[in-house]
Amino acid sequence: MSTKIKVWLGLWLVLTPPAVLEAQSVVSRFEGSVEKGVYESEYDALAYAESVGNDATVERVEGALVSRVFVKPEAKSNLEVFRSYERQLTAAGFTVRLAAESGSATELMARTLYTSPHTSGFNSREYRATDDRVSRIDLQRLGTQADYYLVASRTANGETRWVAVVLCRYEHLYMVEELTTTAMETGTVTLSIEAMRSEFEESGKIAVYDIHFATGSAVIQPESADALAVIASYLSETTGGFYIVGHTDDTGSLEHNLTLSQQRAGAVKDALIADHGVDASRLETRGVGPLAPVSNNTGDSGRALNRRVEIVQRLP
């Protein structure tokens, strides 16, 4: 027998049990499941694939992310949970982009999605605990031992909602991730000529937090244009050379972060040269990854402070 459940989707949905919808979420727990924890980020990334295989193309979307980890009832199979979410999302007007059933190819594909650079820092996420807690081992299992994988999307009212469901082969674990694509907040640039003058006079360097990159990438986001213009203006009124130093947090491997920080420093240099006519001989780049933190890496706020680009005065 179907059960009618009113949810905030702008409509009534008639669902087939045992799937349940909850307020402020398109989908939530399978009936009888226990939530272990929830991870929330105002701006994060979700990697997904539309085919299974070693050559599958990985795409990324960015926006507000909510990730929940559950323990399903022992008597229920992964297949039943998988089919329930597949029906539920289809009923809610979603387009199922990939429904990957049990097999080694599904496991290998999920490993690609939930490792750097596609989902940097996945194993270090801090999930807010319920009665239980999400451990590093839980995340490792979800990211490397996927049994079933489902990703779907729906566009309505000017925004796109993505849902990914990953069912682990062991421990009865599964994860539901929901991402809503939103633009990063604008008008928040704090960098100014005055700030640069003051910082260089006092310490010979400035940490810049207004240059934004796609997660795990060295691609500069469009909202960084104002900060780059301020840096270029300061350089135009000064002489001499400068180091551009990339910094990351400590999620992911050291080798990856060192490479990424160097690439990001290089991207800033290239933008200043190409878009603002800065003399290339004045700029030298370095990437130090997580080796010079200004805060701890155990929480989102500390990691955000460690992700930065520094402009450092270079003496003759």
ChimeraX commands (.cxc) that place a marker at each C-alpha (Angstrom):
marker #1 position 0.00,0.00,0.00 radius 0.5
marker #1 position 1.33,3.41,-0.92 radius 0.5
marker #1 position 1.73,6.06,1.74 radius 0.5
marker #1 position 1.23,9.75,1.04 radius 0.5
marker #1 position 3.85,11.95,2.60 radius 0.5
marker #1 position 3.87,15.74,2.40 radius 0.5
marker #1 position 7.35,17.17,1.90 radius 0.5
marker #1 position 8.83,20.42,0.79 radius 0.5
marker #1 position 9.16,19.66,-2.89 radius 0.5
marker #1 position 6.40,22.00,-3.95 radius 0.5
marker #1 position 4.09,19.02,-4.56 radius 0.5
marker #1 position 2.66,15.90,-3.00 radius 0.5
marker #1 position 4.40,12.69,-3.83 radius 0.5
marker #1 position 2.99,9.20,-3.62 radius 0.5
marker #1 position 5.83,6.88,-2.71 radius 0.5
marker #1 position 6.18,3.16,-2.43 radius 0.5
marker #1 position 7.40,2.10,1.03 radius 0.5
marker #1 position 9.84,1.65,2.58 radius 0.5
marker #1 position 11.41,4.88,1.27 radius 0.5
marker #1 position 10.72,7.98,3.39 radius 0.5
marker #1 position 11.09,11.67,2.59 radius 0.5
marker #1 position 11.87,14.26,5.24 radius 0.5
marker #1 position 11.57,18.04,5.32 radius 0.5
marker #1 position 14.41,20.07,3.78 radius 0.5
marker #1 position 15.67,16.98,1.99 radius 0.5
marker #1 position 14.63,15.43,-1.27 radius 0.5
marker #1 position 15.41,11.95,0.00 radius 0.5
marker #1 position 16.47,10.59,3.32 radius 0.5
marker #1 position 16.61,7.38,5.22 radius 0.5
marker #1 position 15.36,4.03,4.06 radius 0.5
marker #1 position 12.78,2.78,6.57 radius 0.5
marker #1 position 14.46,1.29,9.61 radius 0.5
marker #1 position 17.83,2.89,8.88 radius 0.5
marker #1 position 19.82,4.68,11.58 radius 0.5
marker #1 position 21.59,7.93,10.75 radius 0.5
marker #1 position 25.23,7.94,11.91 radius 0.5
marker #1 position 26.08,11.52,11.05 radius 0.5
marker #1 position 25.70,14.47,8.71 radius 0.5
marker #1 position 28.26,16.67,6.97 radius 0.5
marker #1 position 27.18,20.12,5.74 radius 0.5
marker #1 position 29.08,22.68,3.69 radius 0.5
marker #1 position 27.80,25.93,2.23 radius 0.5
marker #1 position 30.06,25.45,-0.78 radius 0.5
marker #1 position 31.59,22.14,-1.75 radius 0.5
marker #1 position 31.85,19.78,-4.70 radius 0.5
marker #1 position 30.16,16.57,-5.79 radius 0.5
marker #1 position 31.90,14.35,-8.34 radius 0.5
marker #1 position 29.81,12.01,-10.46 radius 0.5
marker #1 position 30.06,9.72,-13.47 radius 0.5
marker #1 position 27.51,8.91,-16.15 radius 0.5
marker #1 position 29.05,5.59,-17.14 radius 0.5
marker #1 position 30.88,2.70,-15.47 radius 0.5
marker #1 position 34.41,1.81,-16.46 radius 0.5
marker #1 position 38.04,2.77,-16.19 radius 0.5
marker #1 position 37.57,5.35,-18.95 radius 0.5
marker #1 position 34.43,6.92,-17.45 radius 0.5
marker #1 position 34.44,10.70,-17.59 radius 0.5
marker #1 position 34.20,12.32,-14.16 radius 0.5
marker #1 position 32.22,15.54,-13.85 radius 0.5
marker #1 position 31.97,17.90,-10.89 radius 0.5
marker #1 position 29.25,20.22,-9.67 radius 0.5
marker #1 position 29.61,22.76,-6.89 radius 0.5
marker #1 position 27.21,24.27,-4.40 radius 0.5
marker #1 position 25.66,23.65,-0.98 radius 0.5
marker #1 position 26.31,20.05,0.06 radius 0.5
marker #1 position 24.64,17.85,2.67 radius 0.5
marker #1 position 26.01,14.34,3.09 radius 0.5
marker #1 position 24.39,11.78,5.39 radius 0.5
marker #1 position 25.67,8.35,6.39 radius 0.5
marker #1 position 23.22,5.64,7.45 radius 0.5
marker #1 position 23.21,2.05,8.66 radius 0.5
marker #1 position 20.49,0.04,6.91 radius 0.5
marker #1 position 18.54,-2.79,8.55 radius 0.5
marker #1 position 20.49,-6.04,8.42 radius 0.5
marker #1 position 17.52,-7.90,6.92 radius 0.5
marker #1 position 17.34,-5.54,3.93 radius 0.5
marker #1 position 19.54,-6.05,0.89 radius 0.5
marker #1 position 21.53,-3.36,-0.84 radius 0.5
marker #1 position 19.49,-4.07,-3.95 radius 0.5
marker #1 position 16.23,-3.25,-2.16 radius 0.5
marker #1 position 17.61,0.05,-0.83 radius 0.5
marker #1 position 19.04,0.88,-4.27 radius 0.5
marker #1 position 15.74,0.22,-6.07 radius 0.5
marker #1 position 13.81,2.21,-3.48 radius 0.5
marker #1 position 15.92,5.33,-4.02 radius 0.5
marker #1 position 15.79,4.85,-7.78 radius 0.5
marker #1 position 11.96,4.80,-7.69 radius 0.5
marker #1 position 11.79,7.65,-5.22 radius 0.5
marker #1 position 13.96,9.98,-7.26 radius 0.5
marker #1 position 12.16,9.17,-10.49 radius 0.5
marker #1 position 8.81,9.89,-8.81 radius 0.5
marker #1 position 10.17,13.26,-7.64 radius 0.5
marker #1 position 10.97,14.31,-11.21 radius 0.5
marker #1 position 14.68,13.54,-11.18 radius 0.5
marker #1 position 16.61,12.27,-14.16 radius 0.5
marker #1 position 18.65,9.23,-13.16 radius 0.5
marker #1 position 22.02,9.76,-14.82 radius 0.5
marker #1 position 23.60,6.50,-13.68 radius 0.5
marker #1 position 22.33,3.48,-11.79 radius 0.5
marker #1 position 25.32,1.17,-11.33 radius 0.5
marker #1 position 24.60,-2.26,-9.87 radius 0.5
marker #1 position 26.86,-4.59,-7.97 radius 0.5
marker #1 position 30.21,-5.39,-9.55 radius 0.5
marker #1 position 33.91,-4.64,-9.46 radius 0.5
marker #1 position 33.52,-1.92,-12.10 radius 0.5
marker #1 position 31.11,-0.03,-9.83 radius 0.5
marker #1 position 33.57,-0.29,-6.94 radius 0.5
marker #1 position 36.49,0.99,-9.02 radius 0.5
marker #1 position 34.41,3.87,-10.40 radius 0.5
marker #1 position 33.35,4.99,-6.92 radius 0.5
marker #1 position 36.97,4.86,-5.76 radius 0.5
marker #1 position 37.79,7.34,-8.52 radius 0.5
marker #1 position 34.95,9.65,-7.52 radius 0.5
marker #1 position 35.76,9.73,-3.80 radius 0.5
marker #1 position 39.51,10.33,-3.96 radius 0.5
marker #1 position 41.65,13.35,-4.80 radius 0.5
marker #1 position 41.48,15.40,-6.88 radius 0.5
marker #1 position 37.77,14.78,-7.52 radius 0.5
marker #1 position 36.65,14.79,-3.87 radius 0.5
marker #1 position 39.61,16.15,-1.96 radius 0.5
marker #1 position 39.49,15.55,1.77 radius 0.5
marker #1 position 36.61,13.07,1.71 radius 0.5
marker #1 position 38.20,10.78,4.32 radius 0.5
marker #1 position 38.79,13.78,6.60 radius 0.5
marker #1 position 35.25,15.14,6.61 radius 0.5
marker #1 position 33.85,15.97,10.04 radius 0.5
marker #1 position 30.36,14.46,10.27 radius 0.5
marker #1 position 28.15,15.80,13.04 radius 0.5
marker #1 position 27.32,12.78,15.17 radius 0.5
marker #1 position 23.92,11.48,16.13 radius 0.5
marker #1 position 23.71,8.53,18.55 radius 0.5
marker #1 position 26.63,6.98,16.68 radius 0.5
marker #1 position 29.52,8.58,14.83 radius 0.5
marker #1 position 30.99,8.40,11.35 radius 0.5
marker #1 position 34.55,7.15,11.63 radius 0.5
marker #1 position 37.43,7.45,9.19 radius 0.5
marker #1 position 37.05,3.72,8.57 radius 0.5
marker #1 position 33.39,4.24,7.64 radius 0.5
marker #1 position 34.37,6.87,5.07 radius 0.5
marker #1 position 37.15,4.71,3.72 radius 0.5
marker #1 position 34.72,1.82,3.22 radius 0.5
marker #1 position 32.12,4.00,1.53 radius 0.5
marker #1 position 34.72,5.46,-0.80 radius 0.5
marker #1 position 36.49,2.24,-1.72 radius 0.5
marker #1 position 34.00,-0.61,-1.30 radius 0.5
marker #1 position 30.90,0.58,-3.14 radius 0.5
marker #1 position 28.38,-2.11,-4.02 radius 0.5
marker #1 position 25.75,0.08,-5.74 radius 0.5
marker #1 position 25.90,3.69,-6.97 radius 0.5
marker #1 position 23.15,6.04,-8.09 radius 0.5
marker #1 position 23.27,9.68,-9.23 radius 0.5
marker #1 position 20.34,11.82,-10.36 radius 0.5
marker #1 position 19.56,15.50,-10.95 radius 0.5
marker #1 position 16.56,17.80,-11.26 radius 0.5
marker #1 position 16.37,21.45,-12.31 radius 0.5
marker #1 position 13.55,23.62,-10.99 radius 0.5
marker #1 position 13.07,27.28,-10.07 radius 0.5
marker #1 position 16.49,28.26,-11.37 radius 0.5
marker #1 position 18.53,25.77,-9.37 radius 0.5
marker #1 position 19.68,22.20,-9.89 radius 0.5
marker #1 position 19.54,19.57,-7.16 radius 0.5
marker #1 position 21.88,16.57,-7.38 radius 0.5
marker #1 position 21.53,13.37,-5.37 radius 0.5
marker #1 position 24.12,10.61,-5.15 radius 0.5
marker #1 position 23.57,7.35,-3.27 radius 0.5
marker #1 position 26.46,5.01,-2.44 radius 0.5
marker #1 position 25.85,1.62,-0.82 radius 0.5
marker #1 position 28.82,-0.09,0.79 radius 0.5
marker #1 position 29.45,-3.79,0.28 radius 0.5
marker #1 position 30.15,-4.24,4.01 radius 0.5
marker #1 position 28.91,-3.06,7.42 radius 0.5
marker #1 position 25.41,-2.22,6.09 radius 0.5
marker #1 position 26.55,1.34,5.41 radius 0.5
marker #1 position 25.18,3.71,2.81 radius 0.5
marker #1 position 25.55,7.41,2.08 radius 0.5
marker #1 position 23.15,9.94,0.56 radius 0.5
marker #1 position 24.62,13.18,-0.75 radius 0.5
marker #1 position 22.53,16.14,-1.87 radius 0.5
marker #1 position 24.04,19.16,-3.58 radius 0.5
marker #1 position 22.22,22.29,-4.72 radius 0.5
marker #1 position 24.08,24.35,-7.28 radius 0.5
marker #1 position 24.39,27.93,-6.11 radius 0.5
marker #1 position 26.66,30.80,-6.98 radius 0.5
marker #1 position 29.30,31.68,-4.42 radius 0.5
marker #1 position 28.45,34.76,-2.42 radius 0.5
marker #1 position 29.64,37.89,-4.19 radius 0.5
marker #1 position 30.58,41.27,-2.82 radius 0.5
marker #1 position 32.72,39.73,-0.08 radius 0.5
marker #1 position 36.17,40.76,-1.36 radius 0.5
marker #1 position 38.14,42.18,1.55 radius 0.5
marker #1 position 41.37,42.89,-0.31 radius 0.5
marker #1 position 42.16,46.54,-1.00 radius 0.5
marker #1 position 45.09,48.69,-2.06 radius 0.5
marker #1 position 45.17,50.16,1.44 radius 0.5
marker #1 position 45.34,46.71,3.02 radius 0.5
marker #1 position 48.17,45.66,0.71 radius 0.5
marker #1 position 50.17,48.80,1.43 radius 0.5
marker #1 position 49.76,48.35,5.17 radius 0.5
marker #1 position 50.58,44.62,5.20 radius 0.5
marker #1 position 53.68,44.99,3.03 radius 0.5
marker #1 position 54.95,47.89,5.12 radius 0.5
marker #1 position 54.46,45.90,8.31 radius 0.5
marker #1 position 55.39,42.33,7.32 radius 0.5
marker #1 position 56.49,42.27,3.68 radius 0.5
marker #1 position 53.68,39.94,2.63 radius 0.5
marker #1 position 49.91,39.56,2.48 radius 0.5
marker #1 position 47.66,36.51,2.64 radius 0.5
marker #1 position 44.92,36.65,0.02 radius 0.5
marker #1 position 41.67,34.75,0.61 radius 0.5
marker #1 position 39.68,36.31,-2.22 radius 0.5
marker #1 position 41.19,34.22,-5.00 radius 0.5
marker #1 position 38.91,31.19,-5.36 radius 0.5
marker #1 position 39.62,27.91,-7.10 radius 0.5
marker #1 position 37.41,24.99,-8.00 radius 0.5
marker #1 position 37.80,22.32,-5.31 radius 0.5
marker #1 position 40.91,20.24,-5.94 radius 0.5
marker #1 position 41.72,22.32,-9.02 radius 0.5
marker #1 position 43.96,25.20,-10.10 radius 0.5
marker #1 position 41.20,26.77,-12.20 radius 0.5
marker #1 position 40.57,30.32,-10.93 radius 0.5
marker #1 position 36.88,31.09,-10.42 radius 0.5
marker #1 position 35.36,34.22,-12.03 radius 0.5
marker #1 position 34.58,35.80,-8.65 radius 0.5
marker #1 position 38.34,36.21,-8.13 radius 0.5
marker #1 position 38.58,38.97,-10.74 radius 0.5
marker #1 position 38.27,41.87,-8.27 radius 0.5
marker #1 position 41.05,40.55,-6.02 radius 0.5
marker #1 position 43.38,40.01,-8.99 radius 0.5
marker #1 position 42.70,43.57,-10.14 radius 0.5
marker #1 position 43.63,44.92,-6.70 radius 0.5
marker #1 position 46.88,42.93,-6.68 radius 0.5
marker #1 position 47.73,44.19,-10.16 radius 0.5
marker #1 position 47.02,47.78,-9.12 radius 0.5
marker #1 position 49.36,47.45,-6.16 radius 0.5
marker #1 position 52.08,45.96,-8.33 radius 0.5
marker #1 position 51.72,48.83,-10.80 radius 0.5
marker #1 position 52.57,51.38,-8.10 radius 0.5
marker #1 position 55.59,49.45,-6.83 radius 0.5
marker #1 position 58.85,48.14,-8.23 radius 0.5
marker #1 position 60.84,45.01,-7.62 radius 0.5
marker #1 position 59.90,41.35,-7.48 radius 0.5
marker #1 position 57.40,39.25,-5.59 radius 0.5
marker #1 position 56.87,35.60,-4.74 radius 0.5
marker #1 position 53.41,34.14,-5.30 radius 0.5
marker #1 position 53.07,31.27,-2.83 radius 0.5
marker #1 position 50.25,28.72,-2.92 radius 0.5
marker #1 position 49.01,27.09,0.31 radius 0.5
marker #1 position 46.53,24.26,0.88 radius 0.5
marker #1 position 44.97,22.57,3.88 radius 0.5
marker #1 position 46.17,19.12,4.94 radius 0.5
marker #1 position 43.40,17.01,3.41 radius 0.5
marker #1 position 44.65,14.63,0.74 radius 0.5
marker #1 position 48.20,13.46,0.18 radius 0.5
marker #1 position 51.22,15.70,0.68 radius 0.5
marker #1 position 52.40,15.09,-2.87 radius 0.5
marker #1 position 49.05,16.12,-4.32 radius 0.5
marker #1 position 48.83,19.26,-2.18 radius 0.5
marker #1 position 52.36,20.36,-3.05 radius 0.5
marker #1 position 51.59,19.98,-6.74 radius 0.5
marker #1 position 48.20,21.68,-6.42 radius 0.5
marker #1 position 49.61,24.66,-4.49 radius 0.5
marker #1 position 52.32,25.15,-7.12 radius 0.5
marker #1 position 49.73,25.00,-9.90 radius 0.5
marker #1 position 47.53,27.54,-8.13 radius 0.5
marker #1 position 50.42,29.93,-7.65 radius 0.5
marker #1 position 51.21,29.53,-11.33 radius 0.5
marker #1 position 47.60,30.22,-12.28 radius 0.5
marker #1 position 47.65,33.49,-10.33 radius 0.5
marker #1 position 50.88,34.53,-12.03 radius 0.5
marker #1 position 49.48,33.67,-15.46 radius 0.5
marker #1 position 46.31,35.69,-14.77 radius 0.5
marker #1 position 48.26,38.74,-13.63 radius 0.5
marker #1 position 50.42,38.59,-16.76 radius 0.5
marker #1 position 47.68,37.81,-19.28 radius 0.5
marker #1 position 44.86,39.94,-17.90 radius 0.5
marker #1 position 46.71,42.83,-16.28 radius 0.5
marker #1 position 49.99,43.14,-18.15 radius 0.5
marker #1 position 52.26,42.51,-15.15 radius 0.5
marker #1 position 55.89,41.91,-16.14 radius 0.5
marker #1 position 56.55,38.18,-15.80 radius 0.5
marker #1 position 60.12,38.77,-14.60 radius 0.5
marker #1 position 58.74,40.36,-11.41 radius 0.5
marker #1 position 56.87,37.23,-10.32 radius 0.5
marker #1 position 58.19,33.91,-9.05 radius 0.5
marker #1 position 55.96,31.07,-7.91 radius 0.5
marker #1 position 56.22,28.43,-5.23 radius 0.5
marker #1 position 53.81,25.90,-3.76 radius 0.5
marker #1 position 54.24,24.72,-0.17 radius 0.5
marker #1 position 51.01,22.76,0.20 radius 0.5
marker #1 position 50.08,22.31,3.88 radius 0.5
marker #1 position 53.59,22.96,5.23 radius 0.5
marker #1 position 52.98,26.49,6.52 radius 0.5
marker #1 position 49.54,26.47,8.18 radius 0.5
marker #1 position 48.13,29.44,10.04 radius 0.5
marker #1 position 45.50,27.35,11.83 radius 0.5
marker #1 position 44.76,23.71,12.61 radius 0.5
marker #1 position 43.28,21.39,9.98 radius 0.5
marker #1 position 40.79,19.62,12.24 radius 0.5
marker #1 position 37.78,21.76,11.34 radius 0.5
marker #1 position 36.29,23.59,8.35 radius 0.5
marker #1 position 37.18,27.06,9.65 radius 0.5
marker #1 position 40.82,26.16,10.25 radius 0.5
marker #1 position 41.19,24.48,6.86 radius 0.5
marker #1 position 39.65,27.54,5.18 radius 0.5
marker #1 position 42.32,29.76,6.74 radius 0.5
marker #1 position 45.08,27.46,5.52 radius 0.5
marker #1 position 43.84,27.58,1.91 radius 0.5
marker #1 position 45.29,30.83,0.63 radius 0.5
marker #1 position 47.63,32.55,-1.76 radius 0.5
marker #1 position 50.35,34.74,-0.31 radius 0.5
marker #1 position 52.09,37.58,-2.11 radius 0.5
marker #1 position 55.56,37.97,-0.61 radius 0.5
marker #1 position 58.04,40.76,-1.29 radius 0.5
marker #1 position 61.20,39.48,-3.00 radius 0.5
marker #1 position 64.36,41.38,-2.25 radius 0.5
marker #1 position 66.82,42.09,-5.09 radius 0.5
marker link #1:1,2 radius 0.2
marker link #1:2,3 radius 0.2
marker link #1:3,4 radius 0.2
marker link #1:4,5 radius 0.2
marker link #1:5,6 radius 0.2
marker link #1:6,7 radius 0.2
marker link #1:7,8 radius 0.2
marker link #1:8,9 radius 0.2
marker link #1:9,10 radius 0.2
marker link #1:10,11 radius 0.2
marker link #1:11,12 radius 0.2
marker link #1:12,13 radius 0.2
marker link #1:13,14 radius 0.2
marker link #1:14,15 radius 0.2
marker link #1:15,16 radius 0.2
marker link #1:16,17 radius 0.2
marker link #1:17,18 radius 0.2
marker link #1:18,19 radius 0.2
marker link #1:19,20 radius 0.2
marker link #1:20,21 radius 0.2
marker link #1:21,22 radius 0.2
marker link #1:22,23 radius 0.2
marker link #1:23,24 radius 0.2
marker link #1:24,25 radius 0.2
marker link #1:25,26 radius 0.2
marker link #1:26,27 radius 0.2
marker link #1:27,28 radius 0.2
marker link #1:28,29 radius 0.2
marker link #1:29,30 radius 0.2
marker link #1:30,31 radius 0.2
marker link #1:31,32 radius 0.2
marker link #1:32,33 radius 0.2
marker link #1:33,34 radius 0.2
marker link #1:34,35 radius 0.2
marker link #1:35,36 radius 0.2
marker link #1:36,37 radius 0.2
marker link #1:37,38 radius 0.2
marker link #1:38,39 radius 0.2
marker link #1:39,40 radius 0.2
marker link #1:40,41 radius 0.2
marker link #1:41,42 radius 0.2
marker link #1:42,43 radius 0.2
marker link #1:43,44 radius 0.2
marker link #1:44,45 radius 0.2
marker link #1:45,46 radius 0.2
marker link #1:46,47 radius 0.2
marker link #1:47,48 radius 0.2
marker link #1:48,49 radius 0.2
marker link #1:49,50 radius 0.2
marker link #1:50,51 radius 0.2
marker link #1:51,52 radius 0.2
marker link #1:52,53 radius 0.2
marker link #1:53,54 radius 0.2
marker link #1:54,55 radius 0.2
marker link #1:55,56 radius 0.2
marker link #1:56,57 radius 0.2
marker link #1:57,58 radius 0.2
marker link #1:58,59 radius 0.2
marker link #1:59,60 radius 0.2
marker link #1:60,61 radius 0.2
marker link #1:61,62 radius 0.2
marker link #1:62,63 radius 0.2
marker link #1:63,64 radius 0.2
marker link #1:64,65 radius 0.2
marker link #1:65,66 radius 0.2
marker link #1:66,67 radius 0.2
marker link #1:67,68 radius 0.2
marker link #1:68,69 radius 0.2
marker link #1:69,70 radius 0.2
marker link #1:70,71 radius 0.2
marker link #1:71,72 radius 0.2
marker link #1:72,73 radius 0.2
marker link #1:73,74 radius 0.2
marker link #1:74,75 radius 0.2
marker link #1:75,76 radius 0.2
marker link #1:76,77 radius 0.2
marker link #1:77,78 radius 0.2
marker link #1:78,79 radius 0.2
marker link #1:79,80 radius 0.2
marker link #1:80,81 radius 0.2
marker link #1:81,82 radius 0.2
marker link #1:82,83 radius 0.2
marker link #1:83,84 radius 0.2
marker link #1:84,85 radius 0.2
marker link #1:85,86 radius 0.2
marker link #1:86,87 radius 0.2
marker link #1:87,88 radius 0.2
marker link #1:88,89 radius 0.2
marker link #1:89,90 radius 0.2
marker link #1:90,91 radius 0.2
marker link #1:91,92 radius 0.2
marker link #1:92,93 radius 0.2
marker link #1:93,94 radius 0.2
marker link #1:94,95 radius 0.2
marker link #1:95,96 radius 0.2
marker link #1:96,97 radius 0.2
marker link #1:97,98 radius 0.2
marker link #1:98,99 radius 0.2
marker link #1:99,100 radius 0.2
marker link #1:100,101 radius 0.2
marker link #1:101,102 radius 0.2
marker link #1:102,103 radius 0.2
marker link #1:103,104 radius 0.2
marker link #1:104,105 radius 0.2
marker link #1:105,106 radius 0.2
marker link #1:106,107 radius 0.2
marker link #1:107,108 radius 0.2
marker link #1:108,109 radius 0.2
marker link #1:109,110 radius 0.2
marker link #1:110,111 radius 0.2
marker link #1:111,112 radius 0.2
marker link #1:112,113 radius 0.2
marker link #1:113,114 radius 0.2
marker link #1:114,115 radius 0.2
marker link #1:115,116 radius 0.2
marker link #1:116,117 radius 0.2
marker link #1:117,118 radius 0.2
marker link #1:118,119 radius 0.2
marker link #1:119,120 radius 0.2
marker link #1:120,121 radius 0.2
marker link #1:121,122 radius 0.2
marker link #1:122,123 radius 0.2
marker link #1:123,124 radius 0.2
marker link #1:124,125 radius 0.2
marker link #1:125,126 radius 0.2
marker link #1:126,127 radius 0.2
marker link #1:127,128 radius 0.2
marker link #1:128,129 radius 0.2
marker link #1:129,130 radius 0.2
marker link #1:130,131 radius 0.2
marker link #1:131,132 radius 0.2
marker link #1:132,133 radius 0.2
marker link #1:133,134 radius 0.2
marker link #1:134,135 radius 0.2
marker link #1:135,136 radius 0.2
marker link #1:136,137 radius 0.2
marker link #1:137,138 radius 0.2
marker link #1:138,139 radius 0.2
marker link #1:139,140 radius 0.2
marker link #1:140,141 radius 0.2
marker link #1:141,142 radius 0.2
marker link #1:142,143 radius 0.2
marker link #1:143,144 radius 0.2
marker link #1:144,145 radius 0.2
marker link #1:145,146 radius 0.2
marker link #1:146,147 radius 0.2
marker link #1:147,148 radius 0.2
marker link #1:148,149 radius 0.2
marker link #1:149,150 radius 0.2
marker link #1:150,151 radius 0.2
marker link #1:151,152 radius 0.2
marker link #1:152,153 radius 0.2
marker link #1:153,154 radius 0.2
marker link #1:154,155 radius 0.2
marker link #1:155,156 radius 0.2
marker link #1:156,157 radius 0.2
marker link #1:157,158 radius 0.2
marker link #1:158,159 radius 0.2
marker link #1:159,160 radius 0.2
marker link #1:160,161 radius 0.2
marker link #1:161,162 radius 0.2
marker link #1:162,163 radius 0.2
marker link #1:163,164 radius 0.2
marker link #1:164,165 radius 0.2
marker link #1:165,166 radius 0.2
marker link #1:166,167 radius 0.2
marker link #1:167,168 radius 0.2
marker link #1:168,169 radius 0.2
marker link #1:169,170 radius 0.2
marker link #1:170,171 radius 0.2
marker link #1:171,172 radius 0.2
marker link #1:172,173 radius 0.2
marker link #1:173,174 radius 0.2
marker link #1:174,175 radius 0.2
marker link #1:175,176 radius 0.2
marker link #1:176,177 radius 0.2
marker link #1:177,178 radius 0.2
marker link #1:178,179 radius 0.2
marker link #1:179,180 radius 0.2
marker link #1:180,181 radius 0.2
marker link #1:181,182 radius 0.2
marker link #1:182,183 radius 0.2
marker link #1:183,184 radius 0.2
marker link #1:184,185 radius 0.2
marker link #1:185,186 radius 0.2
marker link #1:186,187 radius 0.2
marker link #1:187,188 radius 0.2
marker link #1:188,189 radius 0.2
marker link #1:189,190 radius 0.2
marker link #1:190,191 radius 0.2
marker link #1:191,192 radius 0.2
marker link #1:192,193 radius 0.2
marker link #1:193,194 radius 0.2
marker link #1:194,195 radius 0.2
marker link #1:195,196 radius 0.2
marker link #1:196,197 radius 0.2
marker link #1:197,198 radius 0.2
marker link #1:198,199 radius 0.2
marker link #1:199,200 radius 0.2
marker link #1:200,201 radius 0.2
marker link #1:201,202 radius 0.2
marker link #1:202,203 radius 0.2
marker link #1:203,204 radius 0.2
marker link #1:204,205 radius 0.2
marker link #1:205,206 radius 0.2
marker link #1:206,207 radius 0.2
marker link #1:207,208 radius 0.2
marker link #1:208,209 radius 0.2
marker link #1:209,210 radius 0.2
marker link #1:210,211 radius 0.2
marker link #1:211,212 radius 0.2
marker link #1:212,213 radius 0.2
marker link #1:213,214 radius 0.2
marker link #1:214,215 radius 0.2
marker link #1:215,216 radius 0.2
marker link #1:216,217 radius 0.2
marker link #1:217,218 radius 0.2
marker link #1:218,219 radius 0.2
marker link #1:219,220 radius 0.2
marker link #1:220,221 radius 0.2
marker link #1:221,222 radius 0.2
marker link #1:222,223 radius 0.2
marker link #1:223,224 radius 0.2
marker link #1:224,225 radius 0.2
marker link #1:225,226 radius 0.2
marker link #1:226,227 radius 0.2
marker link #1:227,228 radius 0.2
marker link #1:228,229 radius 0.2
marker link #1:229,230 radius 0.2
marker link #1:230,231 radius 0.2
marker link #1:231,232 radius 0.2
marker link #1:232,233 radius 0.2
marker link #1:233,234 radius 0.2
marker link #1:234,235 radius 0.2
marker link #1:235,236 radius 0.2
marker link #1:236,237 radius 0.2
marker link #1:237,238 radius 0.2
marker link #1:238,239 radius 0.2
marker link #1:239,240 radius 0.2
marker link #1:240,241 radius 0.2
marker link #1:241,242 radius 0.2
marker link #1:242,243 radius 0.2
marker link #1:243,244 radius 0.2
marker link #1:244,245 radius 0.2
marker link #1:245,246 radius 0.2
marker link #1:246,247 radius 0.2
marker link #1:247,248 radius 0.2
marker link #1:248,249 radius 0.2
marker link #1:249,250 radius 0.2
marker link #1:250,251 radius 0.2
marker link #1:251,252 radius 0.2
marker link #1:252,253 radius 0.2
marker link #1:253,254 radius 0.2
marker link #1:254,255 radius 0.2
marker link #1:255,256 radius 0.2
marker link #1:256,257 radius 0.2
marker link #1:257,258 radius 0.2
marker link #1:258,259 radius 0.2
marker link #1:259,260 radius 0.2
marker link #1:260,261 radius 0.2
marker link #1:261,262 radius 0.2
marker link #1:262,263 radius 0.2
marker link #1:263,264 radius 0.2
marker link #1:264,265 radius 0.2
marker link #1:265,266 radius 0.2
marker link #1:266,267 radius 0.2
marker link #1:267,268 radius 0.2
marker link #1:268,269 radius 0.2
marker link #1:269,270 radius 0.2
marker link #1:270,271 radius 0.2
marker link #1:271,272 radius 0.2
marker link #1:272,273 radius 0.2
marker link #1:273,274 radius 0.2
marker link #1:274,275 radius 0.2
marker link #1:275,276 radius 0.2
marker link #1:276,277 radius 0.2
marker link #1:277,278 radius 0.2
marker link #1:278,279 radius 0.2
marker link #1:279,280 radius 0.2
marker link #1:280,281 radius 0.2
marker link #1:281,282 radius 0.2
marker link #1:282,283 radius 0.2
marker link #1:283,284 radius 0.2
marker link #1:284,285 radius 0.2
marker link #1:285,286 radius 0.2
marker link #1:286,287 radius 0.2
marker link #1:287,288 radius 0.2
marker link #1:288,289 radius 0.2
marker link #1:289,290 radius 0.2
marker link #1:290,291 radius 0.2
marker link #1:291,292 radius 0.2
marker link #1:292,293 radius 0.2
marker link #1:293,294 radius 0.2
marker link #1:294,295 radius 0.2
marker link #1:295,296 radius 0.2
marker link #1:296,297 radius 0.2
marker link #1:297,298 radius 0.2
marker link #1:298,299 radius 0.2
marker link #1:299,300 radius 0.2
marker link #1:300,301 radius 0.2
marker link #1:301,302 radius 0.2
marker link #1:302,303 radius 0.2
marker link #1:303,304 radius 0.2
marker link #1:304,305 radius 0.2
marker link #1:305,306 radius 0.2
marker link #1:306,307 radius 0.2
marker link #1:307,308 radius 0.2
marker link #1:308,309 radius 0.2
marker link #1:309,310 radius 0.2
marker link #1:310,311 radius 0.2
marker link #1:311,312 radius 0.2
marker link #1:312,313 radius 0.2
marker link #1:313,314 radius 0.2
marker link #1:314,315 radius 0.2
marker link #1:315,316 radius 0.2
view
